[in-house]
Every structure is written in C-alpha cells, then in structure tokens.
Amino acid sequence: MEENQNNKLIVVNEDAWFLDTAIFEQTQRAAQMMMSAKMLPIHYRDDLASCAIAMHQSLRMGLQPLEFMQQTYVVSGKVGLNSALCIALANRSGIFKDVLQYEFSGKGDALTCTAQAVTSATGITCESTCSVQDAKDMGWWGRNGSPWPKQTKQMLRYRSATRLIKTYCPEVLMGLDSAEELKDSRSEILAEEKNITEEVNAATTPKAATPKKKAKKPPEPEVHEQVELHQDVARLQALCNDPKNKPAFDDLFARGETDHHEIRYTIENNVGTEAAKIVKHLMELKHEPDKT
C-alpha cells in the first residue's frame, strides 16, 4: 500500500487480492468480523463474500471499509456510490484546483444546474449541466418514490456533478455509477437483466432433436381402384376388338404405353366419341404424330 505525492489517494496492488494468500486470508477474517456488525447496511450483513469484495474495493479507492460500505448501495446487483461520496472523491483527488462549484439558472422545467471545476494540470474549466426537463424526459421525475419533485435542486447538483466527474475524471469512480443514477435507471437495468437471462438460457438450453421423417411407403391400391382398373381394361379391350381401331391400338401398345391412369383418363373423357379420336389422343400422350 502506498500514497501519492499529495497524500490524497491510497493505491493498493490489485494482484494482492487474488494472488497473495496472506492478504486473502486476512481479508476473509476481517470480513467475517464485519458482516455481523449492526452498523453495517443491510445488504452487507451476513454476507461474507460481499463484505470481502467491498473491503478490497474500498482500499483500491483510498477509503476505509466502513466508509465505503456506509456510502454504497446495491441496485439489481450493481454497486452504486452515494453521489455525495462521488463528489468528495473528486474534490480530494487533486485533479481539480478547487472543489466543484454549482450555478443555477431558469425556472420550472427550464431550471438548470451547471457543475463547474478547473483542472489543476491545464487550468481548463470543465462544465456539465442537468435540468428539470432532462429529469422528466429521462423518466427520473415521475418514477415511484422519486426524490426529484421534493429535492429538485439537490438532485440537480448531484446529477450535474456526477456527469462532470464521469466525463472528465472517470478514474476517480473506477467505473462505478452513483447510487442515484442506478435507482433512476432501475427499470432499464431490470429489462437488460431479463434480456441477458433469456439470451443465456437460449444459448445453454439444448435444442430438442428434430425427429427424422419416416419414408412413406407408396400406398397400396384400394379395392375400388382395382375394380376401376379392370373396368378400364375391359372398356379398352372392347375398343381394341373393333376392327376399325385394332391397327391403331396394336401400334399404341407396341410402343409400350402402360400408364393405366392416363389410359383411364382418356377413355373416361372420350366415351361416345369416335374411336379414331381416342386413338389419336392416346398416341399424343406418347408424343407421336397422328397416323390415322
């Protein structure tokens, strides 16, 4: 553990938590003691793992474990810092020459708060704004239990400040959001969790094997079809026995016409017509020119 030149930020070796057995075991013993403390927020009580992780994170951010735990909230599994703590971390980081300043303008929905700070390194003035209209457009104002209507100016200070910090010095918060931001965005977080859960379930649930289709056996001819076939043959035989049609039918069968469905269709649709027309149609099925 070491301090920077301004003695304002404690830095802890990140590898120590995972690789140093002595530190890991000592952290567990300390977390075991803290988890039973009544002054601890409810989301840390009797939760060894959460206490141990919070202790490690607090040291990384230069805070005492109890200070970190008292000022953090868990919203849908995400840790959020109290906005006042976010501002305190930025003010003491040394990144800005002085503490953050606030300026209000407008009235009603146009009421706006601008957070300002001057960087120590370059002297550039950084600004970030938030208005009542922003809160209403984003849905923060009307959510159930929202503090915005009654603590409007304070919420405007918090939101403009955390926006400035996350924009110009995000390393101060190490990627964490403010608790107020998480609470205002709770519905979006829950919706995101639901989508992620559904995607994971869809990816990990084995798909049911598609049953193989059994090859269909060709249907056997029905009894009435067999009867019709015999009737067709008899009718065709009668036409064949006619001396006028016999040469043409002999030639047709000599060419190998055996499709009884086509023959039946032709006979049933030409009963009563001249035999020559029947023969012509039958021979057309074989794509042969008419020889009659």
N, C-alpha and C positions, 0 to 999 in steps of 0.2 A: 504494500500500500504506500502511495506517495502523494505529495501535494504539488500543485503547480506553483509558479512564481508568485502569484497573487494570494496564495494560501486560501483559495476560494473553492476549489473543486478537488475532491479526493478521487483518485483513479485506482481501480483495483484490476489486477491481472485477470482477464476474462477466462483464461485457461485454468486458473486455480480452482474454480468451482467444479470443473469436470475431471481434472487430472490429478489434483493434489488430494490424496486420501486423507491426510490430516485435517485439511480445511473442510473437506466434505463431511467428515465425521463430526467435527466441531460444530458445523452449521446445523447438522441434524440434532445435536444435543441442545443447542440454543433454541432451535425451532420447537423442540419438544417442550421446553420450558415456557416459551412464549404463547404457544397455542392454547394454553389453559388460562391465560390472563383475562380477567373480566374487563379490563380497559381496552381490550382488542376489539376491533369491529367484528360484527357477527360473521362476515364472510371469511374471516381468518381463523375463527375459533375451532378448535378440534380438527384442524386441517394441517397436518404436518407438512405435506408437500407444498401447499400454498405459502405457508409461513417460511419455509426454507427458500423458496424461489423469491419471495418478497424481500427477504434479508439480503440475498445476493444482489438483486436489482437495486436495492437502496444504497448499498455500498458502491456500486458502479456509478450511481448518480450523485454521490457525495452526501448522502443523507443517513441519519440514524434509522435503524429498522423500524422503531416505533413511530418516528416522524413520518416515514414513508407509508406505513400501514394505516395510520390515522387519516391520511390525506388521499388515499386511493380507494376506488370503488370498482366493483366488477359488474359489468353490464353485458349480459349474454356471452359470458366467457372472455370478454376483453377487459383489460385493466385500464382505467382512466384516472388521471391525476386531477385533483381539485384545481380549478382554474387559479385560485389564489396561490397554490404551490407552483404552478407553471410560471406565474409572473415573478414569484420570489426567486426561482431558479434562474430566470433570465436576468433579473436585476443584479444578482450577486455573481453572475458568470464572468463579469469583466468585459463582455462583448460590447456593451453599451457604456457610454461615458457617464450616464446618469440613469436613474430609474425611469420606467415608462411614464409618459405623460398622456393625458386624455383631453380631448376638445369636443364639445357638443355643439350641434347646430340643428336648426329646423324644429318643427313641431309636428305632433300627431304621427302619422305614418312616415313622414319625412324626417323624424328625429333621428339624427345620425351621431355616432361616436367615432372619433378618429384617434387611434392609439399611435403615439409617436415616440421615436427613440433615435439617438445619434450614435453611430458606431464609433468605437474607440480607435479602430485602425485607420479608417478613411475619413471620418467626420461627416459621412453622408447621413442625411436624415431619412429614416425609414418610417413608413406610414401604412396603416391598414384600417379600413373603415367597416362599420356594420350599422345597419339602420333597422328601424321597426318594420319597414316594408320588406326587408330581407327576411326577417324572422317570420313574417306572415307568409311570404312566398315559399319559404322552405318548409312550412308546416310546424315550426317550433312554437309559434304563438298559441295555436289552438289545441295542442295536444293535451290529453288528460293530465292534470296536475302540473301544468307548465308554470314556472315562476315568472315568465316574461311579462304578463299583464301587470303584476304587482311589483316586480323588481326590475322594471324596464331599464333604467339607467345602469344598474349594476350588471345586468346581463349583457348590455351593450358594451360595457367596459371589458368584461370577461371575453366576449367573443372577438372583439376587435384586437385585444391583446394576444390571445392565443393564435389568431390568424397571423399577426405580425411575427410572433415567435416561430411558428411552424414554417413561415416563408423565409425569414432572414437568418434564423439560427436554429434549425431543426435538431441539431446535435444536442441541444440543451435538454430536450424531452426524449431523446433516443427513440424516436418513432412512436411514442405513446400519444394518444389523444387526451383531451381534457374530459373529465367525467361528465361535464355539462354537454359537451358535444355528443358523447355516446348516448346520453339519456334522450337528447333531442332526436337522435338518429336510430333509436331503438327499433322502430318498425322496419326500417331498411335493413338493419343488422339481422333481425329475425328472418326477414324474407330471403336474405343472402344465405343464412344458415340452412334454411329449408331447401333452397336450390342446390347447395353443395351436398346436403344429405341425400337428396334424390339422385344427384349425379353419381355419388359414391355407391349408393345402393344399386343403381342401374348397372354400374361397371363391375360390381362384385357379385351380383346375383347370377348364378349360372343359368344360361338360357335353356329352356326346355328343348330337347331334341325333337326335330321335326320328323314326325312319323313317315316312314317310307311308304309311298303309294304302291299297293299291290297291283301287279299287272292284271288287267281284266281279261278274263277268258272270253273268247268270242261266243256270243250267245248261240245256244243250240236252236235250230229251227223249231218253232212251235208246231203243234199238231195241225192247226188250221192252215199254217203256211205250207206244210207238206201236202195237204189236201188241195190247196190252190195250185201248187206246182203240178200235181198230177192232172188237174183240170186244164191247166195251160198246155201241158204236153198233149193231152187228148185233143184240144182245140187246134193246136198246131199240127197234129197228125192228120186231122181232118182236112186242113188246108193243103198239107203236103200230098194227100191222096187225090186231090183234084188234079186231073190230067193237065189242066191249063197252068197250074202253079208248080207242078212237080219239078220241071227242069230248073226253075229259079231257086227253089228250096234246096235241091240237091247241090246246086252251086254254092249256096249260102253256107250249108253245113260242111261242105268240102273245104271251105275257107276257115273253118274252126270256130264259128260263132257258138259259144256255150253259155253266155250270160243269160240265165233264165229270167232274171229280173228285167233286163232290157227287152227280152222277147215278150214277157208277160205285159209289160207296159205298152209295147207296140200293139199287141193283139187287142188288149182291153180298150185302147183308144182308137182302134180302127175297125171294130166289129161292124159289119154291114157295108164296108167299102169294098172296092174291087180288090181281088187278090193281087193284082199287079202292083197296086199302090202299097200293099202291105209288104210285098217282097222288096219294092224299091226302098221303103223306109228301113227295112231290116238290113239291106245291103249298104245304105248310107251310114248305118252305125259302124260299119267296117271301113268307112271312108273309101268305098269303091264306087266308081261311076255306074250309073244305071245302065243295064244291058238289055232291059226289056224294050 
